[in-house]
């Protein structure tokens, strides 16, 4: 296929867009035309990709993850625990991360995401044991190699056990080191504009692992550098109790006191917000990453998505770390969110299109990228194409509904910025068997100590 030519993704089996029954035309990383039923492209001299066997979605967007945790999936020492004891079991293992093991963990996470139809992903890396100071730089290198669009957060922890926090001393850094490196990675890697492939945000981990001073200083730095803010909030009742005991207020009040309640901020989880707090979030334009699988595995609770949206709060989806989700598959996360929220609210309140919207347009809003998450003229050519030729889909009626209800899990084609990043269900040039072998060995090494 001549890459210099515009590409007509022609006659899809189904497409999540209005007025594009005959497909779309992509040129130089953008969608330049939608082709309605009975129409033909106005663009001349196009290359054709026959999409008659494909359901076409906007590229899925993952708004919360911890890539390094692919190295500690289904770890027996952490199983059967709620969040705080789960973390305490895992921190000593994560303290043994090396640059080599991190690169493998990141490669596995990004590859799994790409293969599930994810074209943009965030990551929240907050563990910086000695020797891993260049963690964000390592992640940038992997993203460029795989061709995935990323918003990587420079996470942080500086409130260790000796100061009343949860993490051990071996995985925290001091405030000056954190702020200096935050400024460094933004200056080195952050790209601006609608075509950006790599962006950086700042992300102190949580109220129970970061000092108030660092929370406030990070908000000031994000404002100065004009980048986004991210943290965990309102994930568990334990967190509520911690904030009441440590700060004398609820988590959202604490967040506001630290200068975080604004449109720069998106929050992971948001399970335990009260009705008035949801209104405050909406007024501030602070959005929420719903992590359905993680919340169920850790039994943290259920994000009240419909009440949030009714209050005006933006909702995106995140797979969360592979130590709590045990997977990095965003299409499976769509199904999990659909099922969880439908069970909570009923068939009349939640449809498969709602779940797809959370993972596309909703997630795009979370990460401040309005040019993503939608199939429309002028939007980025980030697309996920799925076939329905597996046994699980046999006998389906509505193709879009079948993706969610029948459990799609692997894309056949994925396009990022107008370039194919997945072809025939594989990432070109990536030896999956070799990656599994090396990643597995690295996981065994850090788990064994």
Rosetta blueprint (number, residue, H / E / L):
1 X L
2 X L
3 X L
4 X L
5 X L
6 X L
7 X E
8 X E
9 X E
10 X E
11 X L
12 X L
13 X L
14 X E
15 X E
16 X L
17 X L
18 X L
19 X L
20 X L
21 X L
22 X L
23 X E
24 X E
25 X E
26 X E
27 X E
28 X L
29 X L
30 X E
31 X E
32 X E
33 X E
34 X E
35 X E
36 X L
37 X L
38 X L
39 X L
40 X L
41 X L
42 X L
43 X L
44 X L
45 X L
46 X L
47 X E
48 X E
49 X E
50 X E
51 X L
52 X L
53 X L
54 X E
55 X E
56 X E
57 X E
58 X E
59 X L
60 X E
61 X E
62 X E
63 X L
64 X L
65 X L
66 X L
67 X H
68 X H
69 X H
70 X H
71 X H
72 X H
73 X L
74 X L
75 X L
76 X H
77 X H
78 X H
79 X L
80 X L
81 X L
82 X L
83 X H
84 X H
85 X H
86 X H
87 X H
88 X H
89 X H
90 X H
91 X H
92 X H
93 X H
94 X H
95 X L
96 X L
97 X L
98 X L
99 X H
100 X H
101 X H
102 X H
103 X H
104 X H
105 X H
106 X H
107 X H
108 X H
109 X H
110 X H
111 X H
112 X H
113 X H
114 X H
115 X H
116 X L
117 X L
118 X E
119 X E
120 X E
121 X E
122 X E
123 X E
124 X E
125 X E
126 X L
127 X L
128 X L
129 X L
130 X L
131 X L
132 X L
133 X L
134 X L
135 X H
136 X H
137 X H
138 X H
139 X H
140 X H
141 X H
142 X H
143 X H
144 X H
145 X H
146 X H
147 X L
148 X L
149 X E
150 X E
151 X E
152 X E
153 X E
154 X E
155 X E
156 X E
157 X L
158 X L
159 X L
160 X E
161 X H
162 X H
163 X H
164 X L
165 X L
166 X L
167 X E
168 X L
169 X H
170 X H
171 X H
172 X L
173 X L
174 X L
175 X H
176 X H
177 X H
178 X H
179 X H
180 X H
181 X H
182 X H
183 X H
184 X H
185 X H
186 X H
187 X H
188 X H
189 X H
190 X L
191 X L
192 X L
193 X L
194 X L
195 X L
196 X L
197 X L
198 X E
199 X E
200 X E
201 X E
202 X E
203 X E
204 X E
205 X L
206 X L
207 X L
208 X L
209 X L
210 X L
211 X L
212 X H
213 X H
214 X H
215 X H
216 X H
217 X H
218 X H
219 X H
220 X H
221 X H
222 X H
223 X H
224 X H
225 X H
226 X L
227 X L
228 X L
229 X E
230 X E
231 X E
232 X E
233 X E
234 X L
235 X L
236 X L
237 X H
238 X H
239 X H
240 X H
241 X H
242 X H
243 X H
244 X H
245 X H
246 X H
247 X H
248 X L
249 X L
250 X L
251 X H
252 X H
253 X H
254 X H
255 X H
256 X H
257 X H
258 X L
259 X L
260 X L
261 X L
262 X L
263 X L
264 X L
265 X E
266 X E
267 X E
268 X E
269 X E
270 X L
271 X L
272 X L
273 X L
274 X L
275 X H
276 X H
277 X H
278 X H
279 X H
280 X H
281 X H
282 X H
283 X H
284 X H
285 X L
286 X L
287 X E
288 X E
289 X E
290 X E
291 X L
292 X H
293 X H
294 X H
295 X H
296 X H
297 X H
298 X L
299 X L
300 X L
301 X L
302 X L
303 X L
304 X L
305 X H
306 X H
307 X H
308 X H
309 X H
310 X H
311 X H
312 X L
313 X L
314 X L
315 X E
316 X E
317 X E
318 X L
319 X L
320 X L
321 X L
322 X L
323 X L
324 X L
325 X L
326 X L
327 X L
328 X L
329 X L
330 X H
331 X H
332 X H
333 X H
334 X H
335 X H
336 X H
337 X H
338 X H
339 X H
340 X H
341 X H
342 X H
343 X H
344 X H
345 X H
346 X L
347 X L
348 X L
349 X L
350 X L
351 X L
352 X H
353 X H
354 X H
355 X H
356 X H
357 X H
358 X H
359 X H
360 X H
361 X H
362 X H
363 X H
364 X H
365 X H
366 X H
367 X L
368 X L
369 X L
370 X L
371 X L
372 X L
373 X L
374 X L
375 X L
376 X L
377 X L
378 X L
379 X L
380 X E
381 X L
382 X L
383 X E
384 X E
385 X E
386 X E
387 X E
388 X L
389 X L
390 X L
391 X H
392 X H
393 X H
394 X L
395 X L
396 X L
397 X L
398 X L
399 X H
400 X H
401 X H
402 X H
403 X H
404 X H
405 X H
406 X L
407 X L
408 X L
409 X L
410 X L
411 X L
412 X L
413 X E
414 X E
415 X E
416 X E
417 X L
418 X L
419 X E
420 X E
421 X E
422 X E
423 X E
424 X L
425 X L
426 X E
427 X L
428 X L
429 X L
430 X L
431 X L
432 X H
433 X H
434 X H
435 X H
436 X H
437 X H
438 X H
439 X H
440 X H
441 X H
442 X H
443 X H
444 X H
445 X H
446 X H
447 X H
448 X H
449 X L
